[in-house]
């Protein structure tokens, strides 16, 4: 896609301001990350999830700055996954230890068997699997004893159940069924996640949508591009606010700083000048 100078400058400006506000807002998670109630492994697991979400959020905004919105959908999908898992783990004090233990224990161990087999398949495909250069791969292999123990503990049915429970659909379903008002609208995340999945898997829909946009008339194309950009930035902040909201609720932390953060985020959104409505007016003129 060839951008006009106006579009190029606008997407850079919006994305850079979003990135600065994101970096300003992320430290609000510190009271959750450093809360004194966590045991060592719990704090480590939560920190890894929060770091993953923050890292992929920054990648999303940097891609947006250069107009790579479809690739930004894929990194935003990772933000969505990390945010949902964090929210699921932190939903209630009663289920916290069970869920964080399953996420960092059973679910992790079950995936080791799949990864081990993939490494074995790769080594089998190599001409000299015992060569020194492949030692990093060999060190990832499970021992026969470890494979037996994990296989007995997590048969195929158990592994499928864990993957379903910790997948996007499983978590969304569990949160919606809980009737927790904090997650009442989470079903709406499915559409954006689905689009990102099409792009990620390069199915026909995923490879055709970007080209369909590029083939449109300039006013339709550019207005949709800016509406898409505004939505990606907005979603990035929505996921951050989800993590902050569930985290502050869990540790019973004062939420006045969240109210201020929401106002700043809304100010950023307002500065985009109603990009979605502008596109609607162009795409569907009365």
Phi, psi and omega in degrees: 000133177260119183271149167287160179300323180297315179294317180301314181292321181295315182293325177294316181296311181300315184291320180293319178293324177295318180296318178296318179292323178298315179294329177288327187271329184306322179299345176297344179281350184305317179301329178283311183298327184256012183301138186287351184279344185286140166282164187307310182291330178292315179297320179296316180296314179297319180297321179294319178296315180294321178295320179298316180296316181294318181296314181289332175296315179297320177299319179300313183290326177292320175297321178299321182300332180255013174078010181272067189289328181288322174292327176297328176300322183290316178290328176293329175300321177294321176299317179301312181299312181295320181293319179294317179296319177299314181296320180295316179296320187267009187298313182222151176293327183295325184256001186302306186294324178296314184288317181290328176293320179291319181297311183272353182246273185301313182296318178296312182296324179295325180287338180298324180296317179296316181295321179300317180295323179294323176294319178298319178297320179294315180297323178296331182277348182276151181290326182222078186295344180269002181295155182301324184295342180260010180301321177302327177288315182298327180291344178275349183289142173283151173286164178301322180295317179296319178297319180295314181297313181293323179295322178288326182283326183229086176288178185301320180295319180293322180294319178298320180296319178294317180297322178292315183296325183259008174275172183304308183296320180296316181291315178303315180298317180295318180293320180291319181292339181287347182059025176282118186296337178297335183244019186300327185257014185294337178301336180292347179287342188297324184295308180298321179297321180295316178300315179298324179294320177300315180295315182299318184272356179053041172283180187300318179297319182295328180269342184269329183300312180300321181289328175299318179295314183299334183276356182283165175299148187308318183291321178292316182297310186291322179293322177291322177302314181289325176295320177297315178301314180299321180292319179298316179295315180299316180296323179302319179285327176300317180294322176297316180294328174298312181297317179295316183298312181289326179293314180294323178296319183296315183269002179058048182267149178302133186259011182298324179292331177290322178298318178295320179296319179298322178295319179294320178296318179295323177298320177297315180299317180298329182291347179281358171067034178065047184302321181295314180295326177296318178294318179303316181295326179283318184285327183231067181294144180279000000 
